[in-house]
Amino acid sequence: MVLEAVLVASLALLALLVGAAIPALVQLRRTLRSAQDFFETTGRRADALIQELGEATRRLNRVTEAMQAGGRTLAASLDALRSAGRIAAAVGPAVKAAIGAL
């Protein structure tokens, strides 16, 4: 009698636990499916973003290289102007003297 009551109580408790676990497992399945969809979508977007960032980096590198080349050209031009200025400064007194002698 007592054994039957314990068995019935155990079965009732088991049925209650299974009944409570089924909705939780269904919700867990939905949550996991939603998470999987999210990660797949995010992964595709991340791949596209990484490709775009790579292209932007390549463009910036090209612009930087062009600016550096322009800077070298500008530096060479400024050096030439400095040299011309030194020559003019050195020749200036001789020209003034020649003009003054005329």
Secondary structure, DSSP 8 states (H G I E B T S, - for coil): -HHHHHHHHHHHHHHHHHHHHHHHHHHHHHHHHHHHHHHHHHHHHHHHHHHHHHHHHHHHHHHHHHHHHHHHHHHHHHHHHHHHHHHHHHHHHHHHHHHHH-
